Structures are given as structure tokens and as C-alpha cells.
């Protein structure tokens, strides 16, 4: 199985406090919070698929938004300002 990791940016806008709290808890398992409603993780394909399955169940498509961006090349990403992540952060699930 391919264990290549990719940078994954997860962004949400959830109106219900309870669903939002569940989303935060879920995303904390897969990445690091980089802004109030944005998380970044270094995920394998298997981890990505697990995260997507869990997160899709938490949104109401009529009122909420959940966007996911996969960045395949680390060299193409830049971070300025406060940055608590480490280049090789890894979340094992």
C-alpha cells in the first residue's frame, strides 16, 4: 500500500454549534488547526479516505460548507506569520 503523504487543507463553515464541535473533534484527529475553521494535515490516501467518510456525515448540505484541498507537492506551499506546525508532522490513526 502506498504510504505517501500529502498536505490536505480542510475548511468548514457549520452553523450548528453541536455539529461544529463534532467537526472540530474529528479534524483534530487528522490535522492541526491553522485558523479558526481551517485545519491542515499530512495524510496518506487511507487516512484521507477515512477523514472524508467521517466528515461528510457531520455536515448538513443545506446549511453547511466543507471544502478539502489536496496539495501534492510540499515545495509548492508557503506559510507566513504564526506557524506552529512542524514540516514532518504526522497524525497516526
Secondary structure as GFF3:
##gff-version 3
##sequence-region A 1 93
A	DSSP	beta_strand	6	13	.	.	.	ID=ss1
A	DSSP	alpha_helix	17	28	.	.	.	ID=ss2
A	DSSP	beta_strand	32	35	.	.	.	ID=ss3
A	DSSP	beta_strand	38	43	.	.	.	ID=ss4
A	DSSP	alpha_helix	45	56	.	.	.	ID=ss5
A	DSSP	beta_strand	65	71	.	.	.	ID=ss6
A	DSSP	three_ten_helix	74	76	.	.	.	ID=ss7
###
